[in-house]
Amino acid sequence: MSVEAREARQPWILLSPALTAVGLLLFVPLIFIVVYSFWLRTASGADQVGFFLDNWQEALTDRFYRDILLSTLRIAAITTLVCALMGYPAAYFIARSRGNKAILLLLLMLPFWISYIIRTMSWINILGVSGALNTALMWTGLISEPIQMLYNEPTVILGLVHFLLPFMILNVYVSLDGIDQTLEEAATSLGANRWEAFLQVTLPLSLPGLAAGGLLCFVLGAGTYITPLVLGGPSDAMFANLVFEAIITQLNWPLGSALSLMLLAVLGLLVAIYNRYLGMAQLMKGLG
């Protein structure tokens, strides 16, 4: 074998463990899900092997699933917007800090050291009927009886913001930290005030990071099921909860597979559009 051929094969040899893991842990299960989606759940509870379109017809034509999907996308969009409005000032503050940037980044990463489920369930102790907030309000005399704050859509959005806000801050911070601060100084030297320099220089240059954070928050928010399960009511179920219900509770793997692929297709289309116009490099920076 020639030297050129060995050099051409070397990158693939180095990548082979990672490619094998991705293939076994991602693509092989995905193939099984695609196959399952065309099977049929019979009245006896058994799965009939074959090529049936009944699950796809039900998933695509039933208004119930369509309404839940639209509601999921709406909640994810609201969550992303709130994360952007709250996360950008925090990221800007961290990026412009001089001596304590490492400490601020460490504090930002602390929530990842605690289980996402525990963080979500902690809101029950805060907003519950006997939680800390109701107890404090009753102790101060502002209310005479506890207020029902849990198990509604705003609480679900609150839990999602709590979960996703660090992802937004990290992506925006990476973008802001890469901007040369002398550009703002140059804008001010040309007659712009600090607000005009921010709007005309800093904000446009940081939009890729904001878009990357928005994509990450939207995809993770639309695909979650723990938050609406813990903090939402019966009418606040999101699409991932339907998949969980179909597969775990009803043991209807064919329908659950079709529903999961339906959500994957919608979110995959969004990622493809993002990659087409902005590219995945900025998102990789934020995750790295």
Secondary structure, 3 states (H helix, E strand, C coil): CCHHHHHHHHHHHHHHHHHHHHHHHHHHHHHHHHHHCCCEECCCCCEECCCCCHHHHHHHHCHHHHHHHHHHHHHHHHHHHHHHHHHHHHHHHHHHCCCCHHHHHHHHHHHHHCCHHHHHHHHHHHHCCCCHHHHHHHHHCCCCCCCCCCCCHHHHHHHHHHHHHHHHHHHHHHHHHCCCCHHHHHHHHCCCCHHHHHHHHHHHHHHHHHHHHHHHHHHHHHCCCHHHHHHCCHHHCCHHHHHHHHHHHCCCHHHHHHHHHHHHHHHHHHHHHHHHHCCCHHHHHHHC
